[in-house]
Amino acid sequence: MEAKTECPACGRRVMVDRDSCLYCGAALPSRAKRTEMPPPPAAPSLEGFALRSPRMPDVAMIRAEISGLVVHRCPETRGMWFDGPTFDFLIERQAERALTLDPNVRSRAALTVRVEKGAGEPRLEYLNCPVCGEQMSRSNYAKCSGVVFDRCLKHGVWLDDLELQQILRFIETGGHELAKILKREAQERAQLTRLHSFSGPGMWTRQVPP
């Protein structure tokens, strides 16, 4: 079992041999205080409850396994439904694997990573959660991957055909590093904007000739 610890800053779980958090960069506690990562989450009990495809509500999804994790797949559209803990576990595992790449290669890839869209992109529309029936939100994974996926904050994630491969590829090629760079640059721009827009009493303001 891979040993994991919880980041005190963001709450995500990372490998115990790291000194800082993979996701937020915060320093981790001493290794002596770290705990082991639990096994992959068990699939929720859905006995007697047939999940319907968000894309085709008349079609029942079937159970499938991906790398030992239980998911539900639409036989018509090939989209997949992940419960929340399963999706988070899969993403975290891929992020840990990405760390095995050469840091220089990963850093260069982070600056040029691109996501290739599959043929026959599904029509854009808001879908309903197959568990609770409520409308799911749509968001760009990591805010820069180009993969727009559907998520119910209570129950899980719906990925259309090829979106899982695109997200995993994005992470493998340094996508999380790219997201950190873009977030830091956005924060710096916002800070500069606040500084330039501030002109309190007694402040000297540089006059720019017309």
Buried (B, 14 or more C-beta within 10 A) or exposed (E): EEEBBBBEBEEBBBBBEBEEBBBBEEEBEEEEEBEEBEEBBEBBEEEEEEBBBBBBEEBBBEEEEEEEBBBBBBEEBEBBBBBBBBBBBBBBBBBBEBBEBEEEEBBEBBEEBEBEEEEEEEEEEEBBBBBEEEEBEBEEBBEBBBBEBBBBEEBBBBBBBBBBBBBBBBBBBBBBBBBBBBEEEEEEEEEEEEEEEEEEEEEEEEEEEE
